[in-house]
Amino acid sequence: MQSENLLQRYKIGEFIKMIVDAESINEFNLELYFKIIEMMIVFEENKIIVTLIEGTQIEVLIG
């Protein structure tokens, strides 16, 4: 349990560093995508749940 908290704190710290150091982008950046996205769950209907590396979940409805 405690090791999970340490990992979560590490991920949050890395995420904050990326945000602080972020520059404007004009096109899709694959390297950035893999740094900030933990996973995506695609449902049969029209929904995707995106989980960021620090744990935030975003629900996206398509269509």
MIDOSE-1310 file (N, C-alpha, C; in nm, 2 decimals, decimal comma, always signed):
residues 63
mqse	+0,08/-0,12/+0,00/+0,00/+0,00/+0,00/+0,09/+0,13/+0,00; +0,19/+0,13/+0,09/+0,27/+0,25/+0,10/+0,35/+0,27/-0,03; +0,40/+0,15/-0,09/+0,47/+0,17/-0,22/+0,39/+0,22/-0,33; +0,26/+0,19/-0,33/+0,17/+0,25/-0,43/+0,16/+0,40/-0,41
nllq	+0,16/+0,45/-0,28/+0,15/+0,59/-0,26/+0,28/+0,66/-0,31; +0,39/+0,60/-0,29/+0,52/+0,65/-0,33/+0,52/+0,66/-0,49; +0,47/+0,56/-0,55/+0,47/+0,56/-0,70/+0,37/+0,67/-0,75; +0,26/+0,68/-0,68/+0,16/+0,79/-0,72/+0,22/+0,92/-0,70
ryki	+0,29/+0,95/-0,59/+0,35/+1,08/-0,57/+0,46/+1,11/-0,67; +0,54/+1,00/-0,71/+0,64/+1,02/-0,81/+0,58/+1,06/-0,94; +0,47/+0,99/-0,98/+0,40/+1,02/-1,11/+0,35/+1,16/-1,11; +0,29/+1,20/-1,00/+0,23/+1,34/-0,99/+0,35/+1,44/-1,00
gefi	+0,46/+1,41/-0,94/+0,57/+1,50/-0,95/+0,62/+1,52/-1,09; +0,63/+1,40/-1,16/+0,68/+1,41/-1,30/+0,58/+1,48/-1,39; +0,45/+1,46/-1,36/+0,35/+1,53/-1,44/+0,35/+1,68/-1,42; +0,37/+1,72/-1,29/+0,38/+1,86/-1,26/+0,51/+1,92/-1,33
kmiv	+0,62/+1,85/-1,33/+0,74/+1,90/-1,40/+0,71/+1,92/-1,55; +0,64/+1,83/-1,61/+0,60/+1,84/-1,75/+0,52/+1,96/-1,78; +0,42/+1,99/-1,69/+0,33/+2,10/-1,71/+0,41/+2,23/-1,69; +0,49/+2,24/-1,59/+0,57/+2,36/-1,57/+0,66/+2,39/-1,68
daes	+0,72/+2,29/-1,74/+0,82/+2,31/-1,85/+0,75/+2,31/-1,99; +0,62/+2,30/-1,99/+0,55/+2,28/-2,12/+0,56/+2,41/-2,21; +0,57/+2,38/-2,34/+0,57/+2,49/-2,44/+0,45/+2,46/-2,53; +0,41/+2,56/-2,60/+0,30/+2,55/-2,69/+0,33/+2,46/-2,80
inef	+0,23/+2,37/-2,84/+0,25/+2,28/-2,95/+0,15/+2,31/-3,06; +0,18/+2,29/-3,18/+0,09/+2,31/-3,29/+0,04/+2,18/-3,36; +0,10/+2,07/-3,32/+0,06/+1,95/-3,38/+0,07/+1,83/-3,28; +0,01/+1,72/-3,31/+0,02/+1,61/-3,22/+0,16/+1,57/-3,19
nlel	+0,19/+1,54/-3,07/+0,33/+1,51/-3,02/+0,32/+1,37/-2,96; +0,37/+1,27/-3,03/+0,36/+1,13/-2,99/+0,44/+1,11/-2,86; +0,55/+1,17/-2,85/+0,64/+1,15/-2,73/+0,56/+1,21/-2,61; +0,50/+1,33/-2,62/+0,42/+1,39/-2,51/+0,30/+1,30/-2,48
yfki	+0,24/+1,25/-2,58/+0,12/+1,16/-2,55/+0,16/+1,04/-2,46; +0,27/+0,98/-2,49/+0,31/+0,86/-2,41/+0,36/+0,90/-2,28; +0,40/+1,02/-2,26/+0,44/+1,07/-2,12/+0,33/+1,10/-2,03; +0,21/+1,14/-2,09/+0,10/+1,19/-2,00/-0,02/+1,09/-2,00
iemm	-0,03/+1,00/-2,09/-0,14/+0,91/-2,09/-0,10/+0,77/-2,03; -0,17/+0,74/-1,92/-0,15/+0,61/-1,86/-0,22/+0,50/-1,93; -0,35/+0,52/-1,96/-0,43/+0,42/-2,04/-0,56/+0,49/-2,10; -0,61/+0,42/-2,19/-0,74/+0,46/-2,25/-0,83/+0,34/-2,26
ivfe	-0,95/+0,35/-2,21/-1,05/+0,24/-2,22/-1,15/+0,28/-2,32; -1,17/+0,20/-2,42/-1,26/+0,23/-2,53/-1,38/+0,14/-2,51; -1,50/+0,19/-2,50/-1,62/+0,12/-2,48/-1,69/+0,10/-2,62; -1,78/-0,01/-2,63/-1,84/-0,04/-2,75/-1,93/+0,07/-2,80
enki	-1,99/+0,14/-2,71/-2,08/+0,25/-2,75/-2,00/+0,37/-2,80; -2,01/+0,49/-2,74/-1,95/+0,61/-2,79/-1,87/+0,67/-2,68; -1,80/+0,59/-2,60/-1,74/+0,65/-2,48/-1,59/+0,60/-2,47; -1,50/+0,69/-2,43/-1,36/+0,66/-2,41/-1,33/+0,72/-2,27
ivtl	-1,26/+0,64/-2,19/-1,21/+0,70/-2,06/-1,06/+0,71/-2,07; -1,00/+0,83/-2,06/-0,86/+0,85/-2,07/-0,81/+0,87/-1,93; -0,71/+0,80/-1,89/-0,65/+0,81/-1,76/-0,51/+0,87/-1,77; -0,48/+0,99/-1,71/-0,36/+1,05/-1,72/-0,26/+0,99/-1,62
iegt	-0,13/+1,01/-1,64/-0,03/+0,94/-1,57/-0,04/+0,97/-1,42; -0,10/+1,09/-1,38/-0,11/+1,12/-1,23/-0,24/+1,07/-1,18; -0,32/+1,01/-1,26/-0,45/+0,95/-1,20/-0,58/+1,01/-1,24; -0,57/+1,13/-1,30/-0,69/+1,20/-1,34/-0,76/+1,12/-1,46
qiev	-0,89/+1,10/-1,45/-0,97/+1,03/-1,55/-1,06/+1,13/-1,62; -1,06/+1,12/-1,75/-1,14/+1,21/-1,84/-1,23/+1,12/-1,92; -1,36/+1,15/-1,91/-1,46/+1,07/-1,99/-1,49/+1,15/-2,12; -1,47/+1,08/-2,24/-1,49/+1,15/-2,36/-1,61/+1,08/-2,43
lig	-1,71/+1,15/-2,47/-1,82/+1,10/-2,55/-1,81/+1,14/-2,69; -1,82/+1,04/-2,78/-1,80/+1,06/-2,93/-1,93/+1,06/-3,00; -1,95/+1,16/-3,08/-2,07/+1,16/-3,16/-2,18/+1,23/-3,11
